[in-house]
């Protein structure tokens, strides 16, 4: 019964994304998305995957290919060729189609693989956030002074990120910790907004993940020239977007050596 319900959810999810639900069914499904976090997470992942596939590069026809095909077709009109030559041309067309299909399939598989890697990174970052919340405190170094937190990272990691002071924007710096993503130790800066904890994990550039919800936590990422930042919190998406803008807008300041 549970499996049947899940299969029906998948059918409705795909139909909703394709715009195939009638208005009443679509409204009912949207109400479910607003209250069902696991379903909302699957919806976000499906949208991200579709966007990734749409971003595949378009394959241009090689120069002169159309002319060569037309020339071959003109040369092999009935009365000018034998059945054997016609079959030969059919085999060549099938072979060309197979090669093109292999190229497209390879590109799709590479995109899906990259998408899977980003999903794995996002899950590991969320797991680090949850471990921090379950620990006696969500940081290894407790300090509201960025001039304390930044050198602490510098002493433990090959590269350390800037640590903006966002108190004026409503996000108090609590400290920092070292998480492990994949096999790499990375810096995580910890902030507090009211009763909500925000973890900002810093990765190498180019490792951004799609905005999504995992296990009830919102995930948002952005990049600069030095790092990719992934913020995780139970804050609403709009508030996490406000945090990103505040973090990104904070100009770097000279660090105390």
For each residue, the residues with C-beta under 8 A, 3 or more apart:
1: 4 5
2: 5 6
3: 6 7
4: 1 7 8
5: 1 2 8 9
6: 2 3 9 10
7: 3 4 10 11
8: 4 5 11 12
9: 5 6 12 13 39 42
10: 6 7 13 14
11: 7 8 14 15
12: 8 9 15 16 21 25 29
13: 9 10 16 17 29 39 42 43 46
14: 10 11 17 18 46
15: 11 12 18 20 21
16: 12 13 19 20 21 26 29 43
17: 13 14 43 46 47 50
18: 14 15
19: 16
20: 15 16
21: 12 15 16 25 26 29
22: 25 26
23: 26 27
24: 27 28
25: 12 21 22 28 29
26: 16 21 22 23 29 30
27: 23 24 30 31
28: 24 25 31 32
29: 12 13 16 21 25 26 32 33
30: 26 27 33 34
31: 27 28 34 35
32: 28 29 35 36 39
33: 29 30 36 39 40 43
34: 30 31 40
35: 31 32
36: 32 33 39 40
37: 40 41 213 216
38: 41 42
39: 9 13 32 33 36 42 43
40: 33 34 36 37 43 44 213
41: 37 38 44 45 212 213 214 215
42: 9 13 38 39 45 46
43: 13 16 17 33 39 40 46 47
44: 40 41 47 48 210 211 212 213
45: 41 42 48 49 119 210 212
46: 13 14 17 42 43 49 50
47: 17 43 44 50 51
48: 44 45 51 52 115 210 212
49: 45 46 52 53 112 115
50: 17 46 47 53 54
51: 47 48 54 55 210
52: 48 49 55 111 112 114 115
53: 49 50 56 108 111 112
54: 50 51
55: 51 52 111
56: 53 107 108 111
57: 107
58:
59: 100 103 104
60:
61: 65 66
62: 65
63:
64: 67 68
65: 61 62 68 69
66: 61 69 70
67: 64 70 71
68: 64 65 71 72
69: 65 66 72 73
70: 66 67 73 74
71: 67 68 74 75
72: 68 69 75 76 89
73: 69 70 76 77
74: 70 71 77
75: 71 72 80 81
76: 72 73 80 81 85 86 89
77: 73 74 80 81
78: 81
79:
80: 75 76 77
81: 75 76 77 78 85 86
82: 85 86
83: 86 87
84: 87 88
85: 76 81 82 88 89
86: 76 81 82 83 89 90
87: 83 84 90 91
88: 84 85 91 92
89: 72 76 85 86 92 93
90: 86 87 93 94
91: 87 88 94 95
92: 88 89 95 96
93: 89 90 96 97
94: 90 91 97 98
95: 91 92 98 99
96: 92 93 99 100
97: 93 94 100 101
98: 94 95 101 102
99: 95 96 102 103
100: 59 96 97 103 104
101: 97 98 104 105
102: 98 99 105 106
103: 59 99 100 106 107
104: 59 100 101 107 108
105: 101 102 108 109
106: 102 103 109 110
107: 56 57 103 104 110 111
108: 53 56 104 105 111 112
109: 105 106 112 113
110: 106 107 113 114
111: 52 53 55 56 107 108 114 115
112: 49 52 53 108 109 115 116
113: 109 110 116 117
114: 52 110 111 117 118
115: 48 49 52 111 112 118 119
116: 112 113 119 120
117: 113 114 120 121
118: 114 115 121 122 207 208 209 210
119: 45 115 116 122 123 209
120: 116 117 123 124
121: 117 118 124 125 181 182 203 207 209 230
122: 118 119 125 126 209 210 212 214 219 230
123: 119 120 126 127 214
124: 120 121 127 128 181 182
125: 121 122 128 129 179 181 199 201 209 219 230 232
126: 122 123 129 130 214 215 217 219 232
127: 123 124 130 131
128: 124 125 131 132 179 180 181 188 199 201
129: 125 126 132 133 138 197 199 217 232 233
130: 126 127 133 134 215 217
131: 127 128 134 135
132: 128 129 135 138 139 177 188 190 197 199
133: 129 130 138 197
134: 130 131
135: 131 132 138
136:
137: 142
138: 129 132 133 135 174 177 190 197 199
139: 132 142 174 175 176 177 190
140: 152 175 176 177 178
141: 148 149 152 175 176 177
142: 137 139 174 175
143: 148 149 152 173 175
144: 167 172 173 174 175
145: 148 149 173
146: 149 150 162 163 164 165 173
147: 150 151 255 256
148: 141 143 145 151 152
149: 141 143 145 146 152 153 163 173 175 176 189
150: 146 147 153 154 160 162 163 255
151: 147 148 154 155 255 256
152: 140 141 143 148 149 155 156 176
153: 149 150 156 157 160 161 163 176 178 187
154: 150 151 157 160
155: 151 152
156: 152 153 178 185
157: 153 154 160 178 185 186 187
158:
159: 226 227
160: 150 153 154 157 187
161: 153 187 189 202 226 227 229
162: 146 150 252
163: 146 149 150 153 173 176 189
164: 146 246 247 250
165: 146 168 173 250
166: 169 170 171 172 173 191 243 246 247 250
167: 144 170 171 172 173
168: 165
169: 166 242 243 246
170: 166 167 193
171: 166 167 191 192 193 198 243 246
172: 144 166 167 191 192 193
173: 143 144 145 146 149 163 165 166 167 189 190 191
174: 138 139 142 144 190 191 192 197
175: 139 140 141 142 143 144 149 190
176: 139 140 141 149 152 153 163 187 188 189 190
177: 132 138 139 140 141 188 190
178: 140 153 156 157 185 186 187 188
179: 125 128 185 186 187 188 201
180: 128 183 184 185 186
181: 121 124 125 128 184 186 201 203
182: 121 124
183: 180
184: 180 181 203
185: 156 157 178 179 180
186: 157 178 179 180 181 201 202 203
187: 153 157 160 161 176 178 179 201 202
188: 128 132 176 177 178 179 199 200 201 202
189: 149 161 163 173 176 199 200 202
190: 132 138 139 173 174 175 176 177 197 198 199 200
191: 166 171 172 173 174 197 198 200 243
192: 171 172 174 196 197 198
193: 170 171 172 196 198 233 235 239 243
194:
195:
196: 192 193 233 234 235 239
197: 129 132 133 138 174 190 191 192 233 234
198: 171 190 191 192 193 231 232 233 235 240 243
199: 125 128 129 132 138 188 189 190 231 232 233
200: 188 189 190 191 229 230 231 247
201: 125 128 179 181 186 187 188 229 230 232
202: 161 186 187 188 189 227 228 229 230
203: 121 181 184 186 207 227 228 229 230
204: 207 227 228
205: 223 224 225 226 227 228
206: 223 228
207: 118 121 203 204 228
208: 118 221 222 223 228 230
209: 118 119 121 122 125 212 219 221 230
210: 44 45 48 51 118 122 221
211: 44 218 219 220 221 237
212: 41 44 45 48 122 209 218 219
213: 37 40 41 44 216 217 218 219
214: 41 122 123 126 217 219
215: 41 126 130
216: 37 213 234
217: 126 129 130 213 214 232 233 234
218: 211 212 213 232 233 234 235 236 237 240
219: 122 125 126 209 211 212 213 214 230 231 232
220: 211 230 231 237 240 241 243 244
221: 208 209 210 211 228 229 230 231
222: 208 228 229 244 248
223: 205 206 208 227 228 229
224: 205 227 229 248
225: 205
226: 159 161 205
227: 159 161 202 203 204 205 223 224
228: 202 203 204 205 206 207 208 221 222 223
229: 161 200 201 202 203 221 222 223 224 244 247
230: 121 122 125 200 201 202 203 208 209 219 220 221
231: 198 199 200 219 220 221 240 243 244 247
232: 125 126 129 198 199 201 217 218 219
233: 129 193 196 197 198 199 217 218 239 240 243
234: 196 197 216 217 218
235: 193 196 198 218 239 240 243
236: 218 239 240
237: 211 218 220 240 241
238: 241 242
239: 193 196 233 235 236 242 243
240: 198 218 220 231 233 235 236 237 243 244
241: 220 237 238 244 245
242: 169 238 239 245 246
243: 166 169 171 191 193 198 220 231 233 235 239 240 246 247
244: 220 222 229 231 240 241 247 248
245: 241 242 248 249
246: 164 166 169 171 242 243 249 250
247: 164 166 200 229 231 243 244 250
248: 222 224 244 245
249: 245 246
250: 164 165 166 246 247
251:
252: 162
253:
254:
255: 147 150 151
256: 147 151
257:
